Amino acid sequence: MSRDMQQYLRPGLTSTPFCPGCGHGILMGLILRAIDQLELDMDEMLFVSGIGCAAWIPSPHFNADTLHILHGRAIPAATGAKMFNPKLRVVVVGGDGDLADIGGNHLIHAARRNIDLTVICASNMVYGMTGGQVSSTTSVGAFTQTTTQGNPYQPFDLCKLIIAAGATYAARYSVTQPFALIASIKKALQTNGFCFIEVLSPCPTQFGRHNQLDTPVAMIKNLMETCITKKKAKKLSPEELKGKIITGEFTNGAD
């Protein structure tokens, strides 16, 4: 990381707690690059996270105020901070298990109320930190510690869920789409109302090793092959779309 970017990290950090090949480290860098490009003052921001691998992205790494809260409770804590200080730019960072499972009810009601928060969900389609259990974003047929014969259930489409609940902005990108993801984070940080970004992040340790994606390279290649843009998706038949993940921006009044 360049000397200029070091200002966004707490002094003395020499490593991260993420497993080799985890996409969360990539996401951490992209969030900071979006903040840097917008020239935001970190002293006017609050980063809130719950429990899980993704919760370690802001805390202890960001050189800013961070609130590390109970599992699934990041959004209500962030809501309280925003209500107390409306001028504060509040960003929630968490995983799919934390935000969409344990904290799923808070997620949809914050979207329904269109609270002025930016929520970044690092989705690795599994409970990474707590043992590799199935989550609400685990794909059909995927193997986890609790779906040893394959997940039989359809995953949530989190962007559709959030927009249907009433949010202003929702987007989905993979860490393999860094420039689009930076642009999306910048847009969310500058948009009033509830803004949600689902970020697909590989987990070789808990997801890959159960699903014949045994290396970080294999997981990255799989994401690059699976993720397609909205524009490309419109040209494909329902059969061709099976197994694909559509990426892009999803806002109220738009598909």
HELIX and SHEET records of a PDB file:
HELIX    1   1 MET A    5  TYR A    8  5                                   4    
HELIX    2   2 HIS A   24  LEU A   38  1                                  15    
HELIX    3   3 MET A   42  GLU A   44  5                                   3    
HELIX    4   4 CYS A   53  TRP A   56  5                                   4    
HELIX    5   5 ALA A   74  PHE A   84  1                                  11    
HELIX    6   6 ASP A   96  ASP A   96  1                                   1    
HELIX    7   7 GLY A   97  ILE A  102  3                                   6    
HELIX    8   8 GLY A  104  ARG A  113  1                                  10    
HELIX    9   9 LEU A  158  ALA A  165  1                                   8    
HELIX   10  10 PRO A  178  LEU A  189  1                                  12    
HELIX   11  11 GLY A  208  HIS A  210  5                                   3    
HELIX   12  12 PRO A  216  THR A  226  1                                  11    
HELIX   13  13 LYS A  230  ALA A  233  1                                   4    
HELIX   14  14 PRO A  238  LEU A  241  1                                   4    
SHEET    1   A 8 ASP A  65  HIS A  68  0                                        
SHEET    2   A 8 MET A  45  SER A  49  1                                        
SHEET    3   A 8 ARG A  89  GLY A  95  1                                        
SHEET    4   A 8 THR A 118  SER A 123  1                                        
SHEET    5   A 8 CYS A 195  LEU A 200  1                                        
SHEET    6   A 8 TYR A 169  SER A 174  1                                        
SHEET    7   A 8 ILE A 245  THR A 251 -1                                        
SHEET    8   A 8 CYS A 227  THR A 229  1                                        
END                                                                             
